[in-house]
Amino acid sequence: MTAMLNVKDLRAYYGQVQALHGLSFALNEGSLTTLLGANGAGKTTTLRAICNMVRSTGAIEFEGKPLSGKSTESVVRLGIAHVPQGRGTFTTMTVEENLQLGAITRSDSKNIVSDIERMYEHFPVLKERHTQQAGTLSGGEQQMLAVARALMLRPRLMLLDEPSFGLAPLIVRDLFKIQDQPRGEGHHSGGGAECATGAGTRRPGLCDRNRAHRDVGQCCRDREQRRHP
């Protein structure tokens, strides 16, 4: 079976500083994979490299097509959604404007309206605050909004950077419950995939596969925790 995302010998740089030293892994359709490692191990950089937000070398293929040379906007248009560490909401825009922005690459306006209502069903607190500026939300509410905005893309692949960091256990539970759904609600027919950093430290039973970063990407260790039928 061809992997949905295939990364080979990935090396990434911030200026002259090399942050990844030859990372290779693959994500299958319908999977949830976590990247685990200490601070500075390269987890965030890995997600940024997939989205072409940092200079990198090596091969990254999404659904059989290379991502090298594509702009970050073009990567998003392929159906790859990225929820950055620190929430990354547009603080001066309202909750609903943030959700609308998540669907900016879509042309199916009727479905966009229904998807916004679906996000409000998933996260009722966002509906209560739909006219409120995102910057005035609590940290947990901003994280909910960041995930909901990414889901508005109807992504084939979700990249989540420390989605549970600093959140109350009940909020973490709700976030993971919703994040598990895109795999059956992908942008195209069939399931999608998810890749998260740090998530497996909170909910290891939820993940199909953990990948432990050591020595900034020089070694990866797979551990199968469950298999889809």
Secondary structure as UniProt FT lines:
FT   STRAND          5..14
FT   TURN            15..16
FT   STRAND          17..27
FT   TURN            29..30
FT   STRAND          32..36
FT   TURN            39..40
FT   HELIX           43..50
FT   TURN            51..52
FT   STRAND          55..62
FT   TURN            63..64
FT   STRAND          65..66
FT   TURN            68..69
FT   HELIX           72..77
FT   TURN            78..79
FT   STRAND          80..83
FT   TURN            85..86
FT   TURN            91..92
FT   HELIX           95..102
FT   TURN            103..105
FT   HELIX           109..122
FT   HELIX           124..128
FT   TURN            129..131
FT   HELIX           134..136
FT   HELIX           139..151
FT   TURN            152..153
FT   STRAND          157..161
FT   TURN            163..166
FT   HELIX           169..179
FT   HELIX           182..184
FT   STRAND          193..197
FT   HELIX           199..201
FT   HELIX           204..206
FT   STRAND          209..214
FT   TURN            215..218
FT   STRAND          219..224
//
